[in-house]
């Protein structure tokens, strides 16, 4: 949170009064139609994420309601704004509370989901490299970002985790036995992606969710006149940069607009226009998550009491 606040202070404080005025004019004068369309696309992606979740839960014979799945997803997004990655645990705990699904199994399906999303991110990175390789590589070098190193570390940690589970199987220590039971439950949840009967549907909705992500991002370029003529390749590069930047602070606070402003300079977009674009994308989607997630916190117990 402090790092995000620093980036907000830096991006605004380092600008001249004229630059701050120009930034605000871009944000306040944004075309509401395109911002609203971006919000609709963002909400649709959240609903589809909740719907897709059932394909991972069905192999374990759990069928939670669509409403509970969606509200759990929305609550998870709000939690991640406060404590990064806590949303995955809260999301699993929500189904445990209201649908009596074992926490570790629910968490395992969420991990599998994240692996599928990582594959989609790699695909988007690959497409962006094909379209605008020089610009994307330049940004990675300047900011010392190595996405393939991050992916390699994740794979190594996954392998070590599986190896640790094998070691736990032989232990008779009570504490380690509890850890083993929990780890086995997570593994069972992760295996659901292999046991799925409707793999094609899962893949279809995964691709559709990411198409909505890109479209949600893309339509905002038309909200600001100075970015409205950006080529699709430039938008894809900015989308990839934003996807990595958003992981640096809570929900990308502060750093997301700065990163987009920096990458769009490569495409002839001035700093204030680029950062305004970043603030509109980040601000609108964060507001959507806060409102939808906050309502889910309130409505979830009410809905389940009525049910």
Secondary structure, 3 states (H helix, E strand, C coil): CHHHHHHHHHHHHCCCHHHHHHHHHHHHCCCHHHHHHHHHHHHHHHHHHHHHHHHHHHHHCCCCCHHHHHHHHHHHHHHHHHCCCHHHHHHHHHHHHHHCCCHHHHHHHHHHHHHHHHHHHHHHHHHHHHHHHHHHHHHHHHCCCCHHHHHHHHHHHHHHHHHHHHHHCCCCCHHHHHHHHHHHHHHHHHHHHHHCCCHHHHHHHHHHHHHHHHHHHHHHHHHCHHHCCCCHHHHHHHHHHHHHHCCCCHHHCCHHHHHHHHHHHHHCCCHHHHHHHHHHHHHHHHHHHHHHHHHHHHHHHHHHHHC
